[in-house]
Amino acid sequence: MTAVTTPTPEADAGARLSRSGRLRFALILGGLTAFGPLSIDMYLPGLPAMAEDLSAANAMVQLTLAAFVVGIGAGQLVAGPLSDAYGRRTPLLVGVSLYIAASVLCALAPTVEVLIAARALQALGAAAGIVIARATVRDLFSGVAMARFFSALMLVSGVAPILAPIIGGQLLAVTSWRGIFSVLAAFGGLLFLVAAFALPETLAPAQRRPARLGSALRTYLGLLRHPVFLGCALTVGLAFAGMFTYISASSFVLQDIYGLDPQTYSFVFGGGAVGLVLMTQVNARLVGRFSQRSLLRTGLTVALTGTVVATVAAAAGLGLAVVLPAIYLVLGGSGMIMPNATALAMADHPDKAGSASALLGVLQFIVAGASSPLVGLFGESSAVPMAAIMAVFLALGLTSFLTLVRPRA
């Protein structure tokens, strides 16, 4: 890795925040970014029971994941420019309100088709929280300080994928999968109150951009022409697609193939999230001592190595004791990929942070949504399809990074 000797200064607003102020922002913004993992991971232990209850095939139930991921990507394309035009607070509160209503609809869904549609609406609401949280970080920080804050944000939001499947598994002991969506609706209500009363506006009126369709399209095209942004966005999207392949398939693979019950599965899934969170904090300590590009390359290499080991181990029938640590290696590498790629992608675009955050998110979630049905398409009788598809996505992510994200002179 390449050492860094000159740190990048913080943005003025972030520099003026006290330690308690930074902690408050980290908790609130972490809660907003937790919409995604909570909405995805909490109901994973209930997918087999959901398929039985709704008389639906596993592939149809997995579409509830794909609908959410595609919806959360598309929603960011709308929420990003709106937050650049009207500030961060108003679009955020509208989005959280939609999330609450859609979560109630999910809990009441009579068929899998209604559930898929409700999940798409739920995702549109969640998108506002995710994109505006990233944009708010860019409003406050720049350079190394921004990468460090994104790592701190992942510490807070990273608790969500650890706790979500555990909470979901335990909830299934006392309620059905419908009760899980009721809990998500309550979580949305709590975040609405916190955001309404404790999250200040971070985008001054003088810094706002008109909400015009033509202007938004030109901004998006300009971002896509920026090689570092495009390379980092593709890297994030492809790496997340590898992770999401595991997320969408792990419930069936670990329970149906390796025989774990929902409660054990929830703890095993949470264990991988622990590795992800720990690596984000290791990354936070390394940022400033090594370049973000070097750390990103290291994370991609580690994650790709884990997918290759998992594929070979599953094909050789070595069992969960070998496959699972390799998967954990993938998740650990992702803890270095996500904060560094996100910070690099947004670093050069302070004047359009909402749009940059939106485009970053839509590429991430749409690519991940496309990965969801692939495991079922290639077979669910072993862990090989899951691990091999993860390897392909990570290899493509590393290729995108090496091709587009070149060091500056």
C-alpha positions as CSV (number, residue, x, y, z in Angstrom):
1,M,0.0,0.0,0.0
2,T,1.2,3.6,-0.7
3,A,1.8,5.7,2.3
4,V,0.2,9.2,2.6
5,T,2.2,12.0,4.2
6,T,-0.2,15.0,3.7
7,P,-3.7,14.6,5.0
8,T,-6.6,16.3,3.3
9,P,-8.2,19.1,5.3
10,E,-11.8,18.8,6.6
11,A,-14.6,20.9,5.3
12,D,-15.3,24.0,7.5
13,A,-18.6,22.8,8.8
14,G,-17.3,19.4,9.9
15,A,-14.2,21.0,11.5
16,R,-16.4,23.1,13.8
17,L,-18.4,20.2,15.1
18,S,-17.7,19.1,18.7
19,R,-17.1,15.5,19.5
20,S,-20.6,15.2,20.9
21,G,-21.9,16.9,17.7
22,R,-20.2,14.3,15.5
23,L,-21.5,11.5,17.6
24,R,-25.0,12.9,17.3
25,F,-24.7,13.1,13.5
26,A,-23.2,9.6,13.3
27,L,-26.1,8.1,15.3
28,I,-28.8,9.9,13.3
29,L,-27.2,9.4,9.9
30,G,-26.3,5.8,10.8
31,G,-29.9,5.1,11.7
32,L,-31.0,6.5,8.3
33,T,-28.5,4.4,6.4
34,A,-29.7,1.4,8.4
35,F,-33.0,1.5,6.5
36,G,-31.5,-0.7,3.8
37,P,-29.9,-3.5,5.9
38,L,-32.8,-3.6,8.4
39,S,-35.4,-3.9,5.6
40,I,-33.3,-6.6,3.9
41,D,-31.8,-8.6,6.7
42,M,-34.5,-8.7,9.4
43,Y,-36.9,-10.8,7.5
44,L,-34.3,-13.2,6.0
45,P,-34.8,-15.9,8.6
46,G,-38.5,-15.9,7.7
47,L,-38.2,-16.4,3.9
48,P,-38.8,-20.1,3.9
49,A,-41.9,-19.7,6.2
50,M,-43.1,-16.8,4.0
51,A,-42.9,-18.9,0.9
52,E,-45.0,-21.6,2.6
53,D,-47.5,-19.1,4.0
54,L,-48.1,-17.3,0.7
55,S,-48.0,-20.6,-1.3
56,A,-45.2,-19.0,-3.4
57,A,-42.1,-20.5,-5.0
58,N,-38.7,-19.6,-3.5
59,A,-37.9,-17.5,-6.6
60,M,-41.0,-15.4,-6.2
61,V,-40.1,-14.8,-2.5
62,Q,-36.6,-13.7,-3.5
63,L,-38.2,-11.2,-5.8
64,T,-39.4,-9.3,-2.7
65,L,-35.6,-8.7,-2.1
66,A,-35.0,-7.7,-5.7
67,A,-38.0,-5.3,-5.7
68,F,-36.7,-3.6,-2.7
69,V,-33.2,-3.3,-4.0
70,V,-34.2,-2.0,-7.4
71,G,-36.7,0.4,-5.7
72,I,-34.2,1.8,-3.3
73,G,-31.9,2.5,-6.3
74,A,-34.5,4.2,-8.4
75,G,-35.8,6.2,-5.4
76,Q,-32.3,7.7,-4.9
77,L,-32.4,9.1,-8.4
78,V,-35.4,11.2,-7.3
79,A,-34.4,11.9,-3.7
80,G,-30.9,13.1,-4.6
81,P,-31.8,16.0,-6.9
82,L,-34.7,17.0,-4.7
83,S,-32.4,17.2,-1.7
84,D,-30.0,19.4,-3.7
85,A,-33.0,21.7,-4.6
86,Y,-35.0,21.8,-1.4
87,G,-32.5,21.0,1.3
88,R,-32.0,17.7,3.2
89,R,-34.9,17.8,5.7
90,T,-38.1,18.0,3.7
91,P,-37.4,15.2,1.2
92,L,-36.1,13.1,4.1
93,L,-39.3,13.5,6.2
94,V,-41.5,12.7,3.2
95,G,-39.5,9.6,2.4
96,V,-39.6,8.3,5.9
97,S,-43.4,8.8,6.0
98,L,-43.7,6.7,2.8
99,Y,-41.5,4.0,4.3
100,I,-43.8,3.8,7.4
101,A,-47.0,3.4,5.3
102,A,-45.4,0.8,3.0
103,S,-44.1,-1.3,5.9
104,V,-47.7,-1.5,7.2
105,L,-48.9,-2.6,3.8
106,C,-46.2,-5.3,3.8
107,A,-47.4,-6.6,7.1
108,L,-51.0,-6.9,5.7
109,A,-50.1,-8.3,2.2
110,P,-52.4,-11.2,1.2
111,T,-50.3,-12.4,-1.7
112,V,-46.7,-12.5,-2.7
113,E,-47.5,-10.1,-5.6
114,V,-48.9,-7.5,-3.3
115,L,-45.9,-8.0,-1.0
116,I,-43.5,-7.4,-3.9
117,A,-45.3,-4.2,-4.8
118,A,-45.3,-3.0,-1.2
119,R,-41.6,-3.7,-0.9
120,A,-41.0,-1.5,-3.9
121,L,-42.9,1.3,-2.2
122,Q,-41.0,0.7,1.0
123,A,-37.8,1.0,-0.9
124,L,-38.7,4.3,-2.4
125,G,-39.2,5.7,1.1
126,A,-36.0,4.2,2.4
127,A,-34.0,5.6,-0.5
128,A,-34.5,9.2,0.9
129,G,-32.8,8.2,4.2
130,I,-29.8,6.6,2.6
131,V,-29.1,9.2,-0.1
132,I,-29.6,12.2,2.2
133,A,-27.4,10.6,4.9
134,R,-24.5,10.4,2.4
135,A,-25.1,13.9,1.1
136,T,-25.2,15.3,4.6
137,V,-21.8,13.8,5.3
138,R,-20.5,15.5,2.1
139,D,-22.0,18.8,3.3
140,L,-19.9,18.6,6.5
141,F,-16.7,16.8,5.5
142,S,-14.1,16.4,2.7
143,G,-11.0,14.3,2.0
144,V,-9.6,12.1,4.7
145,A,-12.1,13.4,7.3
146,M,-15.0,12.3,5.0
147,A,-13.6,8.8,4.6
148,R,-13.1,8.5,8.4
149,F,-16.7,9.7,9.0
150,F,-18.0,7.2,6.5
151,S,-16.1,4.5,8.4
152,A,-17.7,5.8,11.6
153,L,-21.1,5.8,9.9
154,M,-20.6,2.1,8.9
155,L,-19.9,1.3,12.6
156,V,-23.3,2.6,13.5
157,S,-25.2,1.4,10.5
158,G,-23.2,-1.9,10.6
159,V,-24.9,-2.8,13.8
160,A,-28.1,-3.2,11.7
161,P,-27.0,-6.3,9.7
162,I,-25.6,-7.8,12.9
163,L,-28.8,-7.3,14.9
164,A,-31.4,-7.5,12.2
165,P,-31.3,-11.2,11.4
166,I,-30.9,-12.0,15.1
167,I,-33.9,-9.8,16.0
168,G,-35.8,-11.3,13.0
169,G,-35.0,-14.9,14.1
170,Q,-36.1,-14.2,17.7
171,L,-39.3,-12.4,16.5
172,L,-40.2,-15.6,14.6
173,A,-40.3,-17.4,17.9
174,V,-43.2,-15.2,19.0
175,T,-44.8,-13.9,15.8
176,S,-44.9,-14.5,12.1
177,W,-43.0,-12.8,9.3
178,R,-45.8,-10.2,9.3
179,G,-44.8,-9.1,12.8
180,I,-41.3,-8.3,11.5
181,F,-42.7,-5.7,9.1
182,S,-44.7,-4.2,11.9
183,V,-41.5,-3.7,13.8
184,L,-39.9,-2.0,10.7
185,A,-42.9,0.4,10.6
186,A,-42.3,1.3,14.3
187,F,-38.6,1.8,13.5
188,G,-39.5,4.2,10.7
189,G,-41.8,6.1,13.1
190,L,-39.0,6.5,15.6
191,L,-36.5,7.8,13.0
192,F,-39.2,10.2,11.7
193,L,-39.4,11.8,15.2
194,V,-35.6,11.9,15.6
195,A,-35.0,13.4,12.2
196,A,-37.8,16.0,12.7
197,F,-36.5,17.3,16.0
198,A,-32.7,16.5,16.1
199,L,-31.4,16.7,12.6
200,P,-30.6,20.3,11.4
201,E,-30.5,21.4,7.8
202,T,-27.0,21.2,6.4
203,L,-27.5,22.6,2.9
204,A,-27.8,26.4,2.9
205,P,-30.3,28.0,0.5
206,A,-27.5,29.7,-1.5
207,Q,-26.0,26.3,-2.2
208,R,-29.2,24.7,-3.6
209,R,-29.7,23.8,-7.3
210,P,-32.9,24.1,-9.2
211,A,-35.0,20.9,-9.4
212,R,-35.3,20.7,-13.2
213,L,-35.3,17.4,-15.1
214,G,-32.9,18.7,-17.8
215,S,-30.5,20.0,-15.2
216,A,-30.7,16.7,-13.2
217,L,-30.0,14.6,-16.4
218,R,-27.0,16.9,-17.3
219,T,-25.6,16.5,-13.8
220,Y,-26.0,12.7,-14.0
221,L,-24.3,12.6,-17.4
222,G,-21.5,14.7,-16.1
223,L,-20.9,12.4,-13.2
224,L,-20.9,9.4,-15.5
225,R,-18.2,11.0,-17.6
226,H,-16.0,11.5,-14.6
227,P,-13.7,8.4,-14.6
228,V,-13.0,8.2,-10.9
229,F,-16.7,8.6,-10.0
230,L,-17.7,6.0,-12.5
231,G,-15.0,3.6,-11.5
232,C,-15.8,3.9,-7.8
233,A,-19.5,3.7,-8.4
234,L,-19.1,0.5,-10.4
235,T,-16.7,-0.9,-7.8
236,V,-19.2,-0.2,-5.0
237,G,-22.1,-1.6,-7.0
238,L,-20.3,-4.8,-8.1
239,A,-18.8,-5.4,-4.6
240,F,-22.3,-4.9,-3.1
241,A,-23.8,-7.2,-5.7
242,G,-21.4,-9.9,-4.4
243,M,-22.4,-9.3,-0.9
244,F,-26.1,-9.2,-1.8
245,T,-25.8,-12.5,-3.6
246,Y,-24.9,-14.0,-0.2
247,I,-27.6,-12.0,1.5
248,S,-30.4,-13.2,-0.8
249,A,-29.3,-16.8,-1.0
250,S,-27.9,-17.4,2.5
251,S,-31.2,-18.1,4.1
252,F,-31.9,-21.0,1.7
253,V,-28.3,-22.2,1.5
254,L,-27.6,-22.2,5.2
255,Q,-31.0,-23.5,6.3
256,D,-32.0,-25.9,3.5
257,I,-28.6,-27.2,2.5
258,Y,-26.6,-27.0,5.7
259,G,-29.6,-27.6,8.0
260,L,-29.4,-24.5,10.3
261,D,-32.6,-23.5,12.1
262,P,-33.8,-19.9,11.8
263,Q,-32.3,-18.9,15.2
264,T,-28.9,-20.4,14.5
265,Y,-28.9,-18.9,11.0
266,S,-29.6,-15.5,12.4
267,F,-26.5,-15.7,14.7
268,V,-24.3,-17.1,11.9
269,F,-25.4,-14.3,9.6
270,G,-24.8,-11.7,12.3
271,G,-21.3,-13.1,12.8
272,G,-20.4,-12.1,9.2
273,A,-21.7,-8.6,9.9
274,V,-19.4,-8.3,12.9
275,G,-16.4,-8.9,10.6
276,L,-17.7,-6.2,8.3
277,V,-18.0,-3.6,11.1
278,L,-14.6,-4.5,12.6
279,M,-12.9,-3.9,9.2
280,T,-14.6,-0.5,8.8
281,Q,-12.9,0.5,12.0
282,V,-9.5,-0.9,11.0
283,N,-10.0,1.1,7.8
284,A,-10.7,4.3,9.7
285,R,-7.4,4.0,11.5
286,L,-5.5,3.3,8.3
287,V,-7.0,6.2,6.3
288,G,-4.5,9.1,6.3
289,R,-1.6,6.7,6.8
290,F,-2.3,5.0,3.4
291,S,-4.0,6.3,0.3
292,Q,-7.7,5.5,-0.1
293,R,-6.9,3.9,-3.4
294,S,-4.5,1.5,-1.8
295,L,-6.9,0.6,0.9
296,L,-9.7,0.1,-1.7
297,R,-7.4,-2.2,-3.8
298,T,-6.5,-4.2,-0.7
299,G,-10.2,-4.7,0.3
300,L,-11.1,-5.9,-3.2
301,T,-8.2,-8.3,-3.3
302,V,-9.2,-9.8,0.1
303,A,-12.8,-10.1,-0.8
304,L,-12.1,-11.7,-4.2
305,T,-9.8,-14.2,-2.5
306,G,-12.5,-15.2,-0.1
307,T,-15.0,-15.8,-2.9
308,V,-12.5,-18.1,-4.7
309,V,-11.8,-20.1,-1.5
310,A,-15.5,-20.4,-0.8
311,T,-16.2,-21.6,-4.4
312,V,-13.5,-24.3,-4.3
313,A,-14.5,-25.4,-0.8
314,A,-18.1,-25.8,-1.7
315,A,-17.3,-27.6,-4.9
316,A,-15.0,-30.0,-3.0
317,G,-17.8,-30.6,-0.4
318,L,-15.6,-29.4,2.5
319,G,-18.6,-28.3,4.5
320,L,-19.7,-25.2,6.3
321,A,-16.6,-25.1,8.6
322,V,-14.5,-24.1,5.6
323,V,-17.1,-22.3,3.4
324,L,-18.3,-19.9,6.1
325,P,-14.9,-18.4,7.1
326,A,-14.2,-17.7,3.5
327,I,-17.5,-15.9,3.2
328,Y,-16.6,-13.9,6.3
329,L,-13.4,-12.9,4.5
330,V,-15.5,-11.5,1.7
331,L,-17.5,-9.4,4.2
332,G,-14.4,-8.2,6.0
333,G,-12.9,-7.0,2.7
334,S,-16.1,-5.1,2.0
335,G,-15.5,-3.2,5.2
336,M,-12.6,-1.5,3.4
337,I,-14.2,-1.3,0.0
338,M,-17.4,0.6,0.8
339,P,-16.1,3.6,2.8
340,N,-13.1,4.3,0.6
341,A,-14.9,3.9,-2.7
342,T,-17.8,6.1,-1.5
343,A,-15.4,8.8,-0.3
344,L,-13.4,8.8,-3.5
345,A,-16.6,8.9,-5.6
346,M,-18.0,11.9,-3.9
347,A,-14.7,13.8,-3.2
348,D,-14.7,16.0,-6.3
349,H,-18.4,16.9,-6.3
350,P,-19.3,19.0,-3.3
351,D,-21.6,21.2,-5.3
352,K,-23.9,18.3,-6.3
353,A,-23.5,15.9,-3.4
354,G,-27.1,14.8,-3.4
355,S,-27.0,13.9,-7.1
356,A,-23.7,12.2,-6.7
357,S,-25.0,10.2,-3.7
358,A,-28.1,9.3,-5.6
359,L,-26.2,8.0,-8.7
360,L,-23.8,6.1,-6.5
361,G,-26.7,4.5,-4.7
362,V,-28.7,3.6,-7.8
363,L,-25.8,1.9,-9.5
364,Q,-25.1,0.0,-6.3
365,F,-28.6,-1.2,-5.7
366,I,-29.7,-1.9,-9.3
367,V,-26.6,-4.1,-9.9
368,A,-27.3,-5.8,-6.6
369,G,-31.0,-6.3,-7.5
370,A,-30.0,-8.0,-10.7
371,S,-27.9,-10.5,-8.7
372,S,-30.8,-11.7,-6.5
373,P,-32.4,-14.2,-8.9
374,L,-29.1,-15.6,-10.3
375,V,-28.5,-18.2,-7.5
376,G,-32.0,-19.7,-8.0
377,L,-31.5,-19.7,-11.7
378,F,-28.3,-21.7,-11.5
379,G,-29.5,-24.1,-8.8
380,E,-30.0,-24.2,-5.0
381,S,-28.7,-27.7,-4.4
382,S,-25.3,-26.6,-3.2
383,A,-23.4,-23.4,-2.2
384,V,-21.3,-23.4,-5.4
385,P,-23.6,-21.1,-7.5
386,M,-23.8,-18.6,-4.6
387,A,-20.0,-18.5,-4.1
388,A,-19.2,-18.5,-7.8
389,I,-21.5,-15.6,-8.6
390,M,-20.0,-13.7,-5.7
391,A,-16.5,-14.3,-7.3
392,V,-17.6,-13.0,-10.7
393,F,-19.0,-9.8,-9.2
394,L,-15.8,-9.2,-7.1
395,A,-13.6,-9.8,-10.1
396,L,-15.6,-7.3,-12.2
397,G,-15.3,-4.8,-9.3
398,L,-11.6,-5.1,-9.1
399,T,-11.4,-4.8,-12.9
400,S,-13.4,-1.6,-12.8
401,F,-11.2,-0.1,-10.1
402,L,-7.9,-1.0,-11.9
403,T,-9.3,0.4,-15.2
404,L,-10.9,3.7,-14.2
405,V,-9.7,4.7,-10.7
406,R,-6.1,5.7,-11.6
407,P,-4.0,7.7,-9.1
408,R,-3.7,11.4,-9.7
409,A,-0.3,12.7,-10.8
